[in-house]
Amino acid sequence: PQPRDGTKQAQLIAMLRRKEGATIAQITEAFGWEPHTVRGAFAGALKKKLGLTVTSEKIEGTRVYRLASE
């Protein structure tokens, strides 16, 4: 399944596909979500429903999330 264009889910995927990825703080600011909601979206909507793999790495003390190469 593919997310509909213009939805928060589609916007979240676009943020995670950027070269620089996205931090939890950037995502919470963009959508007004709490951090636990962002992590839930990673696990539920992206991983379980869409089958996407979200990776993370720590860069200069900040955790950055990206979608794994497709």
NUMI-435344 format. One record per atom (N, C-alpha, C, O): residue in three letters; x, y, z. Coordinates in nm, 4 decimals. Layout:
# NUMI-435344
> ala|X|Y|Z
...
END
This chain:
# NUMI-435344
> pro|0.0824|-0.1215|0.0000
> pro|0.0000|0.0000|0.0000
> pro|0.0855|0.1260|0.0000
> pro|0.1943|0.1280|0.0575
> gln|0.0372|0.2283|-0.0629
> gln|0.1071|0.3564|-0.0697
> gln|0.0261|0.4611|0.0050
> gln|-0.0968|0.4604|-0.0024
> pro|0.0926|0.5510|0.0768
> pro|0.0173|0.6586|0.1431
> pro|-0.0363|0.7567|0.0396
> pro|0.0247|0.7769|-0.0655
> arg|-0.1506|0.8174|0.0698
> arg|-0.2064|0.9185|-0.0194
> arg|-0.1190|1.0432|-0.0161
> arg|-0.0599|1.0755|0.0870
> asp|-0.1112|1.1122|-0.1273
> asp|-0.0336|1.2355|-0.1352
> asp|-0.0909|1.3405|-0.0410
> asp|-0.2125|1.3529|-0.0261
> gly|-0.0014|1.4155|0.0224
> gly|-0.0423|1.5260|0.1075
> gly|-0.0784|1.4884|0.2495
> gly|-0.1066|1.5766|0.3307
> thr|-0.0784|1.3594|0.2822
> thr|-0.1108|1.3176|0.4184
> thr|0.0119|1.3339|0.5080
> thr|0.1242|1.3481|0.4594
> lys|-0.0108|1.3317|0.6378
> lys|0.1015|1.3398|0.7313
> lys|0.1954|1.2213|0.7123
> lys|0.3173|1.2345|0.7233
> gln|0.1372|1.1062|0.6838
> gln|0.2204|0.9877|0.6613
> gln|0.3110|1.0081|0.5398
> gln|0.4291|0.9737|0.5444
> ala|0.2571|1.0632|0.4322
> ala|0.3374|1.0895|0.3125
> ala|0.4450|1.1941|0.3421
> ala|0.5574|1.1830|0.2930
> gln|0.4114|1.2946|0.4214
> gln|0.5085|1.3980|0.4577
> gln|0.6189|1.3396|0.5457
> gln|0.7359|1.3746|0.5306
> leu|0.5811|1.2501|0.6381
> leu|0.6795|1.1846|0.7241
> leu|0.7763|1.1017|0.6401
> leu|0.8973|1.1059|0.6625
> ile|0.7238|1.0267|0.5440
> ile|0.8088|0.9463|0.4569
> ile|0.9038|1.0358|0.3779
> ile|1.0208|1.0020|0.3601
> ala|0.8542|1.1489|0.3309
> ala|0.9393|1.2423|0.2562
> ala|1.0524|1.2948|0.3449
> ala|1.1658|1.3083|0.2990
> met|1.0222|1.3243|0.4713
> met|1.1268|1.3720|0.5635
> met|1.2330|1.2648|0.5833
> met|1.3522|1.2952|0.5873
> leu|1.1906|1.1404|0.5956
> leu|1.2848|1.0308|0.6202
> leu|1.3642|0.9934|0.4960
> leu|1.4701|0.9314|0.5067
> arg|1.3150|1.0298|0.3789
> arg|1.3870|1.0005|0.2544
> arg|1.4904|1.1070|0.2209
> arg|1.5736|1.0867|0.1325
> arg|1.4862|1.2201|0.2904
> arg|1.5866|1.3244|0.2633
> arg|1.7253|1.2700|0.2943
> arg|1.7418|1.1814|0.3782
> lys|1.8242|1.3246|0.2252
> lys|1.9629|1.2824|0.2459
> lys|2.0040|1.2956|0.3925
> lys|2.0704|1.2076|0.4472
> glu|1.9636|1.4067|0.4558
> glu|2.0009|1.4313|0.5952
> glu|1.9107|1.3604|0.6945
> glu|1.9373|1.3635|0.8146
> gly|1.8030|1.2957|0.6464
> gly|1.7115|1.2265|0.7361
> gly|1.6342|1.3251|0.8220
> gly|1.6173|1.4412|0.7849
> ala|1.5875|1.2781|0.9369
> ala|1.5105|1.3636|1.0270
> ala|1.5297|1.3157|1.1695
> ala|1.5483|1.1965|1.1941
> thr|1.5250|1.4087|1.2629
> thr|1.5323|1.3754|1.4048
> thr|1.3903|1.3720|1.4609
> thr|1.2967|1.4245|1.4005
> ile|1.3765|1.3096|1.5768
> ile|1.2458|1.3083|1.6440
> ile|1.2008|1.4527|1.6688
> ile|1.0831|1.4846|1.6516
> ala|1.2934|1.5396|1.7090
> ala|1.2585|1.6790|1.7367
> ala|1.2047|1.7496|1.6120
> ala|1.1079|1.8252|1.6208
> gln|1.2658|1.7256|1.4974
> gln|1.2189|1.7873|1.3729
> gln|1.0787|1.7382|1.3371
> gln|0.9944|1.8157|1.2920
> ile|1.0552|1.6106|1.3575
> ile|0.9254|1.5527|1.3234
> ile|0.8181|1.6028|1.4201
> ile|0.7077|1.6367|1.3775
> thr|0.8494|1.6078|1.5493
> thr|0.7498|1.6564|1.6455
> thr|0.7148|1.8023|1.6180
> thr|0.5994|1.8424|1.6326
> glu|0.8128|1.8807|1.5788
> glu|0.7881|2.0215|1.5464
> glu|0.7025|2.0353|1.4203
> glu|0.6126|2.1193|1.4147
> ala|0.7302|1.9538|1.3208
> ala|0.6579|1.9623|1.1932
> ala|0.5110|1.9220|1.2069
> ala|0.4244|1.9804|1.1417
> phe|0.4825|1.8222|1.2918
> phe|0.3467|1.7686|1.2993
> phe|0.2742|1.7977|1.4300
> phe|0.1539|1.7737|1.4407
> gly|0.3463|1.8494|1.5300
> gly|0.2828|1.8738|1.6589
> gly|0.2570|1.7456|1.7363
> gly|0.1699|1.7413|1.8232
> trp|0.3328|1.6411|1.7048
> trp|0.3179|1.5126|1.7725
> trp|0.4102|1.5056|1.8927
> trp|0.5072|1.5806|1.9027
> glu|0.3788|1.4147|1.9836
> glu|0.4673|1.3821|2.0947
> glu|0.5705|1.2806|2.0436
> glu|0.5441|1.2086|1.9474
> pro|0.6888|1.2748|2.1083
> pro|0.7919|1.1797|2.0626
> pro|0.7438|1.0345|2.0561
> pro|0.7811|0.9612|1.9645
> his|0.6611|0.9923|2.1527
> his|0.6146|0.8530|2.1498
> his|0.5222|0.8275|2.0304
> his|0.5130|0.7143|1.9830
> thr|0.4549|0.9295|1.9823
> thr|0.3694|0.9154|1.8649
> thr|0.4547|0.8948|1.7399
> thr|0.4190|0.8166|1.6518
> val|0.5673|0.9652|1.7328
> val|0.6582|0.9504|1.6189
> val|0.7139|0.8084|1.6159
> val|0.7150|0.7436|1.5112
> arg|0.7598|0.7608|1.7307
> arg|0.8146|0.6249|1.7361
> arg|0.7071|0.5212|1.7037
> arg|0.7360|0.4194|1.6409
> gly|0.5841|0.5467|1.7461
> gly|0.4726|0.4576|1.7133
> gly|0.4442|0.4553|1.5644
> gly|0.4135|0.3503|1.5080
> ala|0.4545|0.5714|1.5004
> ala|0.4338|0.5789|1.3551
> ala|0.5419|0.4996|1.2825
> ala|0.5135|0.4332|1.1827
> phe|0.6659|0.5059|1.3319
> phe|0.7742|0.4277|1.2716
> phe|0.7399|0.2789|1.2776
> phe|0.7480|0.2082|1.1771
> ala|0.7016|0.2327|1.3959
> ala|0.6784|0.0896|1.4167
> ala|0.5484|0.0411|1.3536
> ala|0.5442|-0.0673|1.2954
> gly|0.4436|0.1200|1.3646
> gly|0.3126|0.0761|1.3173
> gly|0.2891|0.1057|1.1710
> gly|0.2866|0.0148|1.0881
> ala|0.2718|0.2323|1.1394
> ala|0.2331|0.2711|1.0034
> ala|0.3418|0.2400|0.9014
> ala|0.3133|0.1866|0.7942
> leu|0.4650|0.2728|0.9341
> leu|0.5711|0.2558|0.8348
> leu|0.6201|0.1119|0.8257
> leu|0.6293|0.0556|0.7166
> lys|0.6516|0.0525|0.9410
> lys|0.7092|-0.0815|0.9383
> lys|0.6040|-0.1895|0.9153
> lys|0.6155|-0.2685|0.8216
> lys|0.5023|-0.1934|0.9997
> lys|0.4041|-0.3018|0.9915
> lys|0.3113|-0.2878|0.8719
> lys|0.2892|-0.3849|0.7996
> lys|0.2568|-0.1693|0.8497
> lys|0.1574|-0.1531|0.7431
> lys|0.2194|-0.1378|0.6049
> lys|0.1707|-0.1964|0.5082
> leu|0.3279|-0.0585|0.5948
> leu|0.3863|-0.0320|0.4642
> leu|0.5099|-0.1155|0.4344
> leu|0.5559|-0.1186|0.3202
> gly|0.5645|-0.1833|0.5351
> gly|0.6805|-0.2686|0.5139
> gly|0.8105|-0.1923|0.4925
> gly|0.9055|-0.2469|0.4363
> leu|0.8160|-0.0677|0.5363
> leu|0.9370|0.0132|0.5219
> leu|1.0301|-0.0107|0.6402
> leu|0.9846|-0.0452|0.7492
> thr|1.1583|0.0073|0.6192
> thr|1.2562|-0.0093|0.7259
> thr|1.3144|0.1263|0.7618
> thr|1.3749|0.1936|0.6783
> val|1.2950|0.1659|0.8882
> val|1.3493|0.2917|0.9372
> val|1.4799|0.2608|1.0086
> val|1.4832|0.1800|1.1014
> thr|1.5870|0.3253|0.9651
> thr|1.7171|0.3070|1.0288
> thr|1.7514|0.4319|1.1078
> thr|1.6948|0.5389|1.0851
> ser|1.8441|0.4172|1.2003
> ser|1.8872|0.5340|1.2768
> ser|2.0358|0.5256|1.3028
> ser|2.0946|0.4175|1.3079
> glu|2.0943|0.6416|1.3190
> glu|2.2343|0.6495|1.3585
> glu|2.2527|0.7750|1.4419
> glu|2.1787|0.8724|1.4281
> lys|2.3524|0.7708|1.5282
> lys|2.3807|0.8847|1.6134
> lys|2.4885|0.9692|1.5472
> lys|2.5994|0.9217|1.5224
> ile|2.4552|1.0950|1.5187
> ile|2.5482|1.1872|1.4558
> ile|2.5673|1.3050|1.5507
> ile|2.4738|1.3798|1.5790
> glu|2.6894|1.3196|1.5988
> glu|2.7233|1.4274|1.6923
> glu|2.6259|1.4338|1.8096
> glu|2.5823|1.5416|1.8500
> gly|2.5924|1.3169|1.8636
> gly|2.5082|1.3094|1.9816
> gly|2.3593|1.3169|1.9551
> gly|2.2799|1.3109|2.0489
> thr|2.3195|1.3300|1.8293
> thr|2.1777|1.3388|1.7952
> thr|2.1395|1.2195|1.7086
> thr|2.2083|1.1878|1.6115
> arg|2.0301|1.1540|1.7440
> arg|1.9848|1.0386|1.6667
> arg|1.9087|1.0876|1.5443
> arg|1.8160|1.1679|1.5545
> val|1.9506|1.0368|1.4271
> val|1.8911|1.0748|1.2989
> val|1.8289|0.9500|1.2371
> val|1.8906|0.8435|1.2329
> tyr|1.7059|0.9651|1.1894
> tyr|1.6308|0.8538|1.1305
> tyr|1.6191|0.8733|0.9800
> tyr|1.6028|0.9850|0.9308
> arg|1.6279|0.7607|0.9077
> arg|1.6138|0.7601|0.7622
> arg|1.5430|0.6319|0.7209
> arg|1.5372|0.5351|0.7968
> leu|1.4898|0.6329|0.6001
> leu|1.4381|0.5075|0.5442
> leu|1.5553|0.4330|0.4822
> leu|1.6420|0.4921|0.4178
> ala|1.5558|0.3024|0.5030
> ala|1.6611|0.2202|0.4427
> ala|1.6472|0.2268|0.2910
> ala|1.5372|0.2473|0.2397
> ser|1.7557|0.2101|0.2204
> ser|1.7534|0.2136|0.0742
> ser|1.6538|0.1112|0.0219
> ser|1.6478|-0.0032|0.0670
> glu|1.5773|0.1566|-0.0736
> glu|1.4717|0.0702|-0.1266
> glu|1.5136|0.0020|-0.2534
> glu|1.4360|-0.0743|-0.3110
END
